[in-house]
Amino acid sequence: MARKGPDFATPVRRVLIAVMALALLALFLFWRIDSPRAEQMRTAMIDRIVPRFEWALVPVTRVTQMVSGFQSYARIYEQNQELRRELQRMSAWREAAVQLEQENSKLMAQNNVRIDPALTSVTGVVMVDSGSAFRQSVLLNVGRQDGIVEGWATMDGLGLVGRISGVGNRTSRVVLLTDPSSRLPVTVQPTGERALLTGDNTALPLLEFVEQGDNVRPGDRVVTSGDGGLFPPGLLVGQVAQGSDGRLRLRMAADYERLEFLRVLRSHPAEAVVDGAAVIRGGVTGSIGPQMPTSEGDAAAGDPPAPGTTP
């Protein structure tokens, strides 16, 4: 048998491994030395070695770009799925909006129907905002032929808006409560304090001549008082608010920014009482019997005094 020669590969490999380990250890220690000279040497080594290995960094750069592109694609896919779900929800909302639009068209078509004067209100559509810097008013498409009378109150879906100030055959003008010429007697609830709402061409009209100002708080409900007989009592006007100037103002319940439909309230004047004394005597006579003297003149005229009274 042929004899094998001496094996030089294993010792050489061991020596190379040991040298490489020592070199790596020396490089690690050299890289950890905190010295200005060592820092300069490290910087010089990086400047010489790293630029020559740009070709080796190309695959790493490509792989990084591919990973980033895949992540971006995954995000785009998720956003696309979310948009699809949003589109499905919006389709349902679109169907609801179409139904509401059809219903609104029917209501607007019904607005042209002449309403029986025996009803309590007439609904009109706001044609144009004819307000200016010195006058706050709107025009309605109902007028004298619909039974509209000057002075009637107008409301939107919730609160009082203003009053009819001019009536034509087919249109009428509504002066808003924010107009400087508007004066409205109101009642503050729950205290029952009487006040006067004065328009000053702003969104928050003034609340003036309050009987007991200390009893009024921001947030209190304000309704019409009915004083003067122009407006019916109890119509909602708004809530008390504290102005920036410290004065009491009113936050209107009506949405003045979206006046589309207004209700004109029919208010018939109350029957005038000509002889109040006769009404009182008639009521007492019918319920009690003997008439009671209502004045010294009646007693002097010979009417018998009621039992238990002194003539």
HELIX and SHEET records of a PDB file:
HELIX    1   1 ALA A    9  ARG A   32  1                                  24    
HELIX    2   2 PRO A   36  ILE A   49  1                                  14    
HELIX    3   3 VAL A   50  PHE A   53  5                                   4    
HELIX    4   4 GLU A   54  GLN A  110  1                                  57    
HELIX    5   5 ARG A  144  ASP A  146  5                                   3    
HELIX    6   6 GLY A  213  ASN A  215  5                                   3    
HELIX    7   7 ASP A  227  GLY A  229  5                                   3    
HELIX    8   8 TYR A  256  ARG A  258  5                                   3    
HELIX    9   9 GLY A  276  SER A  287  1                                  12    
HELIX   10  10 GLU A  296  ALA A  300  1                                   5    
SHEET    1   A 7 SER A 121  VAL A 128  0                                        
SHEET    2   A 7 SER A 137  LEU A 140 -1                                        
SHEET    3   A 7 SER A 172  LEU A 176 -1                                        
SHEET    4   A 7 LEU A 160  VAL A 167 -1                                        
SHEET    5   A 7 ALA A 153  MET A 155 -1                                        
SHEET    6   A 7 PHE A 261  LEU A 265 -1                                        
SHEET    7   A 7 SER A 121  VAL A 128 -1                                        
SHEET    1   B 6 LEU A 206  GLU A 208  0                                        
SHEET    2   B 6 GLU A 193  THR A 198 -1                                        
SHEET    3   B 6 ARG A 183  GLN A 189 -1                                        
SHEET    4   B 6 ARG A 221  THR A 224 -1                                        
SHEET    5   B 6 LEU A 236  GLN A 242 -1                                        
SHEET    6   B 6 LEU A 248  MET A 252 -1                                        
END                                                                             
